[in-house]
Amino acid sequence: MSAAKTNGSGDSGASKATEKTEKTAKAEKISVSVVGGGAWGRALALASANAGNDVLLYTRRSGVAEDGVRVTASLADVAAHAHLILLTVPSPVVAEMARELGEHLDGRHAIVHGVRGLVPSARGDDGDLGTIASVLRAETPVRRLGALGGPALTEELHAGAPSVLVVASRYPEVIAATQRALANSAVRVYSTDDLLGLEWASALTGLLAVAVGFAKGSGAGAGLVSAFMTRGIHECARIAAAAGAEERTFLGLAGFGDLFASIGEEARPEIRLGEALARGEDLDATLATLGQRVEAVELAPLVSAFAERRRVKAPIVTTIASGILARKPADDLIRALMVEPVGGGA
């Protein structure tokens, strides 16, 4: 089934099935475990607590407790507390965390991750990329998997501001549980069964957001930024399609909606990184100042290499990887982003 036929990741809005699920979500509260004490994990935990759920947050950090959220440093507690686990750790540590967590899980559990990343293929240096769900499938006994994406911003979700998320899973019960876990008066959760597409969309729109920030920081006009965003989404959709994803998913909330929101999301780390690089600031120093991991930094060259291997033309992704993140002159990069990739239709 394509993403266009699902409950809200396309352009048609929520279906009656989604509305029914959201009504159920308001009536049925559940236990939820969140793994990862970073800003995103805390925001999701607080949103779930605000929905009236019993939330347990796993973290090794100190001072991260939120109102209505209990904290633990035991993965055994995480597994015992809830069948639904929201995973928010950085992509480089997903495999290790999955192995540790997997020792306490079984077929009753479901894992929904909120990681904007892809990982090198387990087959070695073949240029292919795997999703976070593929890592979870390999490293845990859990088969009911899902992912979160969409235009929600960490700071807004944490503050209780109106936010929109998309959950993807091939299992309807995972979608329903995630909506029950997160939907509240300020949070709406749409759905799609295109798990692969949402994972690629979340990762690749993160790359494009860096370039949006760079363009804004370089003084590019709204028209040029709009043209870049539109072409960038289509380029990334072609790259993801080469991996087996649905191109249509990129035209909904998980793709274009996420990227479009980045225009006004001054606090989004990818935007701030792009703006800083446009000003000529040092990459490592900027990342330290942000205090958050930006998955796009390591991901960009991997995606560029993947596109080259699959013979997908990817001038924008290549410019991000070998230009913006390599700190080449801003004028040259704006020309490459906005002027050169114009062939092949709109």
Stockholm file with secondary structure:
# STOCKHOLM 1.0

chainA/1-346         MSAAKTNGSGDSGASKATEKTEKTAKAEKISVSVVGGGAWGRALALASANAGNDVLLYTRRSGVAEDGVRVTASLADVAAHAHLILLTVPSPVVAEMARELGEHLDGRHAIVHGVRGLVPSARGDDGDLGTIASVLRAETPVRRLGALGGPALTEELHAGAPSVLVVASRYPEVIAATQRALANSAVRVYSTDDLLGLEWASALTGLLAVAVGFAKGSGAGAGLVSAFMTRGIHECARIAAAAGAEERTFLGLAGFGDLFASIGEEARPEIRLGEALARGEDLDATLATLGQRVEAVELAPLVSAFAERRRVKAPIVTTIASGILARKPADDLIRALMVEPVGGGA
#=GR chainA/1-346 SS CCGGGSSBSSSSCCCHHHHHHHHHHHHCCCEEEEECCSHHHHHHHHHHHHTTCEEEEECSSSSCCCTTEEEESCHHHHHHHCSEEEECCCGGGHHHHHHHHHTTCCTTCEEEECCCCEEECTTCSSSCEEEHHHHHHHHSSCCEEEEEESSCCHHHHHHTCCEEEEEEESCHHHHHHHHHHHCBTTEEEEEESCHHHHHHHHHHHHHHHHHHHHHHHTTCCHHHHHHHHHHHHHHHHHHHHHTTCCGGGGGSIIIIIHHHHTTTCTTCHHHHHHHHHHTTCCHHHHHHHHTSCCTHHHHHHHHHHHHHHTTCCCHHHHHIIIIITTTCCHHHHHHHHHTSTTCSCC
#=GC SS_cons         CCGGGSSBSSSSCCCHHHHHHHHHHHHCCCEEEEECCSHHHHHHHHHHHHTTCEEEEECSSSSCCCTTEEEESCHHHHHHHCSEEEECCCGGGHHHHHHHHHTTCCTTCEEEECCCCEEECTTCSSSCEEEHHHHHHHHSSCCEEEEEESSCCHHHHHHTCCEEEEEEESCHHHHHHHHHHHCBTTEEEEEESCHHHHHHHHHHHHHHHHHHHHHHHTTCCHHHHHHHHHHHHHHHHHHHHHTTCCGGGGGSIIIIIHHHHTTTCTTCHHHHHHHHHHTTCCHHHHHHHHTSCCTHHHHHHHHHHHHHHTTCCCHHHHHIIIIITTTCCHHHHHHHHHTSTTCSCC
//
